[in-house]
Every structure is written in structure tokens, then in C-alpha cells.
Amino acid sequence: MSGGFANTLISLVTQVLHLALILALAPVLTGCVRWLKARLMGRRGPHPLQPWRDLLKLLRKRPVLAENASAISRAAPYVALAAAVLAAALVPSFARGMVLAPFADLLLIAGLLALSRFAMALAGMDVGTAFGGIGATREMTFAALAEPVLVLAALIFAILAGTTNLDVIIGIFQEGALGLRVSLGFAAVALLAVAVAENARIPVDNPATHLELTMVHEAMILEASGRHLALWDFQASLRLTLWLALLAAVFLPFGMAAPGAGPIAWVIGLLVFIVKMAALAFALAVFESAIAKMRVFRVPEFLGAALLLGLLGAVFLFVSTGLS
């Protein structure tokens, strides 16, 4: 077996294992966050595997569509889920050097997330209900502030690493050659704020109930049911897992297996990845339990602060690069 073919086979196996891990972990991660929040509030809480049980139950049910629903309502859940799955496949978890690593560009990931959001907004407006239209309008308004933050973070990483390829960026950060930088701290805080907003977490939204008049993400899928609702819920869990995996890979790159590594390095990387995701899930549960819900009209200020942090990080990096 030639060296090139062996490396290709290893990268393909790594990609398949990564995708299977992310798809299986996404609902479990959502369930763990809900269970941790319940325990922090003194309640027993649902089992961490409850989201998987709900998904399997909903997948067996036929969706009920409104009389005036078009093909958009039928296709949007599949488009949103496909975009989320492809984006998740590009963000490494326990190992680098996957077969899709050359395509793991931060701008492409941002575009796939935007496509998933666009499909959800179209589904919210398709039926013509008031809640769906309000949720879609607010979602796209907030996206105008959230998406530039990811682009600014990609700019900061590109200046430091010389590329926007996520796999290469993680490799350079993993070597520790860049050291600690103020710009990276600004980018980390900004991306954390956007991750909270993008995944309908408090203080931006309340995914635990459909009765909030200020809801954003939930309003767009009020008309979904059966199999379509399962797809929407799964893509929401997948987006949360994707964002946490992205933060862990970029800012906590230790423990990841190098390209071409064998099963032993994969097992070590998997264990480290699970620990990192558990720590981030616990931090998210603590944050949501400790902070009050924000009024929807304050969300632009919240995301605007994240955008300002990202801009400051890019400006400081430009200035320091120019002086050096």
C-alpha cells in the first residue's frame, strides 16, 4: 500500500468517524445542557438522552402543513439540516487532517450557517403567520450583526496564520508559536457572544417555551410538526455542537490528533474532545442559569458589543503588525 493511498484512507476514516461522532453527540449535548440547568436549579431534569427519544418519536410522524404552505415549507428543513451537517463536517473534533480539511474554510462555514438561517427564515415567512414573520425579521436583523463577527474573527486568524483554512489555523495554534495575543482574546469573547445568539440561548431567546412574545428562533418553527419538527430540532442541536466544537478547536486545540495519526491518537483526541465539550456545556448551563433573560430590543446592543470587540481585535492586530 503506497504512502499516498494510506494517508488518503486514514483521512477518509477520520472524516467518517468525526461526522458519526458529531451527529450522535448533537442531541446528547443538548440534553446534557438541559439536565445540567435543571440540576443547578434544584430539579431532577430530563434524561440527557431525551432529545434522541423525542427525535425518534417525531421522525415516525407525518408532518401536518398549513393549506397555504408552499414547497418552501417542505424543502426548508432538509436544506437547513444539510447545510448544518456539511458545516459540522468541516469543523474538526478529535483529529485534524480529515479528507474535507482542504475545504474547511471559515468563510465557507459562515456561508453554510447563513444558508441554514436563510432556510429557517423562509420557512417562517412561508405560511404567513404573524409569529413566523416576526421571528424571521428579527432573525435576519440579528444576523446582520452576528455574521460580520465571524468574518472579523476569520480576518484575525488569517492575519496570524496566513490563511482562513480552519485545519491549518488549528495546527498553527496547536504548536503555540503565536503565543497569547490581545486580539485573540477579543475574538474569543466576540465568538462566545455570537455562539450564544446563534443558538437561541439565554439571554437572546428562550428555547424552553413557545409562549414568549420576544422569541426569535422558536417563532419560525411554530408551524412545524412531525418529521419536519424533528429535522428542525436536530439542526438546532447540530448548530450548538458545531459552535462549541469550533470554539474548542480554535481556542483549546490541545489533544487533537495530528494528520495521519493512528487509532491511539484518535482515542486520546476523542477523550480530550469529550472533556472539552463537557466543560463548555457546563459553562453554558451555568451562564444560562445565572443570567436573566434579555429584552429582545437589547439584543442588537449585545451583538453590537461583540462586533465592536471583533473590530477592535482586528484593528489592534493591524497596528501591532504594522509597528513590527
N, C-alpha and C positions, 0 to 999 in steps of 0.2 A: 504494500500500500504506500503510495507516494506521500511525501510530506504535505503537499498542497491539498490533496484529497482528504487526508486525515484532518487537517485544520478546518476544512470546509464542513466535514462531518461533525466535528466537535462543536463548531459554531451553530450548526443546524440543530443538534441535540440540545444545546444550551438554550436556543431560542424556543424550542418546543416546551422544554421544562419550565422556562420562565413564563411563557404565556399560560401554561396549565396552572402554575402556581398563582399567578395574578387573578385568573378567572375564578379559581377555587377560593382564594383568600378574600376577594372583594366583599361578598355578603357577610363573611365571618368577621371581617374588620368592622363593618357597620354594626353588627350585633354586639361585638365587644365594646364599642363606644357606648352603645345604649345600655349595656349591662353595667359598665363602669359608672355611668352617670346615675343610674338607679342606685347602685351601692353607695355612692358618695352622698346621695340624698336620703339614705336610710331605708330604701326599698329593696325588695328582693330582685326585681327586674326580670326581663325575659331572658331565655337561654341564648347564648351567643350564636347558636345555630338556627335561631328562629327565623332570621331573614331567608335562609335557604329553604326552610319549610314553607314559608309564605310564597316564595318564588315558584317552587314546585307545584303548590296548590293552584296558583294563578295561571301557570302555564297550561293546566288541564282545562281551563275555562275559555269559552269563546268570547271574544270582545264584543261589546254592545256599542254601536256607533249611533250618533245622532242622525236624524233624517237628512239634514243639510250638510253632513260631513262629506268631504271630497276624498280623492285618493291621497291627499297630503296626510290626513289623519291615519291612513293605513300604512303609509310608507315611512312617516317620520320616526316612529320608534326604532325601526330597523336601521335607518340611516344614522340616527344618533348613537345607537349601540355599536354599529360597525365603525364609526369614527372613533368612539371611545376605546374600542378593542385595539384598533390599529395604533392609536396614540400610546396605549398601555404597552403594546408590544415593542415600542421604541425606547421606553424608559427601562434601563437595566435594573435588576433587583439584586441577585446574589452573585452575578458574574458579568464581566464585560466581554466584548468580542463576539456578540451574537451575530447571526447571519444578516440581520437587518441593521446592524450597527452603522454601516456607511450612510444609511438614510435617517439616522436618529438625529435630525437637526432640530434645534429648539424652535426655530420658526415654523417648521413643518408640524411639530407638536402643537404649537399655538394655533396654527391653522385648523388642525383636526379638532381641537377643543372648540374653536369658533364654529366649525361646521356642526358639531353636536349641539351647541347652544342655538344656532340658527334653526336647526330642525325642530327643536323644542318650542321655539318662539312661533314658528309657522303652525305647529300643531295647536298651540294655544289660541291662535287667532282664527284657525280654520273654521271652527264651529260657530264662532261669532258671539260667544258668551261674554258677559262683562268681566268676570274674573279672569278668563283667559286672555282677553285683550289687555287688561291692566297689568297682569303678570308679565306678558310678553313685552309690553312697553317698558316696564321697569327693568326687566332683564337686559334688554338691549341698551338701555341708558347706562346701567351699571357696567356693562361690558365695554362701553366706550372709555371707561376709566381703568378697568381691570386688565384688558388686553395690552395696553401700552406698558404696563408694569412688567409683564413677562418679556416684552420686546426690549425694554431697557435692561432687564437682567441679562438677556441674551447678548446685548451690546457690551455690558460689563465683562461677561465671561469671554466674549470674542476678543476684547482688548487684552485681557490677561492671558488667554490660551491661544489666541490667534485663529480661532475657528468657532463656529456655532454648533459643531457636531458634539452631541452630548457625551458620547462614548469617549472621545478624545479629551474633552473638558474634565470628565471624571478621572481619567487616567493621570492628567497633569495635577489635579488637586490631590489625588491619592498619593502621589510622590512627595507632596509637601514642598515643592520647590518655590511656590509663590509666597508662602508664609501667611501671617494674619494681615488683613487689609481692612481699612475702614469701609471701603466700597463694598466689599463682600458682606460686611455686617449690615449695611443699608439694604443691600439686595436681599439678604436673608429675611429681614424684618418685613420688607415690602412683599416678598413672595408669600410669607406666612399670612399676611393680611389678605392677599388675593385668594389664597387657598381657602381661607375661612369664607370669603364671599362667594367663591365659585362653587362651593359645595353646600350652599344653603345652610350653613351652620350659624348658630347664635354668635354675634349679635345681628347678623344680616337677615336671617329668616328663621322660621321655626318649623322644621320638618316633622315634628311630632303631632301636628294637628292641622286640619284643613280649615279651621274656623277663624284664623287670624285674618283680619281685614288688611293687614300690612304684608301679607305673604307675597312672595315673588315667584320662586321656583315651583312651589306646590300648586299655585293657581293655574298654571299652564297644563297640568295633567289631571285636573278635576274630572274631565270627561272621559278619561281613560279607564278601562276595565279589562278584566281577564288577562289574556296573553299580552296585550299591549301594555297594561299596567306593570306586568312582570318585567317587560323589557325596559320600561322607564325606570323602575326601581333598580334593576340590575346595572343600568348605565350610570345611575347616580352613585351606587356603591363603587363602581369601577372608577369613576372620576375621583372620588375621595381617595381610593387606594393609589391611583396614578399620582395625585398631587403629593401624598405623603411619601411615596416611593421616589418621586423627583427630588423632594427636599432632602430625603435621606441619602440619595445617591450623590447629590452635588455637595452638600454641606457636611455629610457624615460618610465619606467614601471608604472608610476603613473596613477591612474584612472582605471586600469583594474579590472574587477570583479573577485572576488575570486572564487575558485572551489565550486560548489554547490549554488552559489548566485542566486537570483531570478531576475525577469524582471526589477525591478527598478535599480538594479546594472548593468544590461545589458545596459539599456538606458543611464545611466551615462557613462559607459565604451565606448559605441558607440559614444557619443558626444565628449568625450575626444580623442578617436581614430581619428575621423574625423578632429579635430583641429590639432592633431599632424601630420597627413598625409598632411593636407593643408600647415602647416608650412614647412614641408620637401619639398613639391612640390614647394613652393615659393622660398625656398633657392636654390633648384636645378635650377629653372628658372633664378634666379639672377646670379648664378655661370656660367651657360652656356651663358648668355648674356654679362657677364663681361670679360670672358677669351677668348683668341684667340685659334683657332684650333691648336692642337699639330701635328707636323710631325709624321708620323707613326713610324719612326725609333727611336723616343724618347719615345715611349710607354713602351718599356722594362725598361727604366730608371725610368719612372713614377711608374710602378708596382714594380720594384725593390726597390724603396724607401718605398713603402707600406710594402713589405716583410721584409725589414730591421726594420721598426717600429714594426711590429708584433714580430719579433725575439727579439728586444730589450725589448719589454714588457714582453715576456716570461722569458728572462734572468734576468731582474730586479726582477720579481716575485719570481724566483727560489732563487736569492740571498737574498731577504728580508725574504723569508720563512726559508731559512737555518740559517740566523742570529737570527731570532726569536725563 
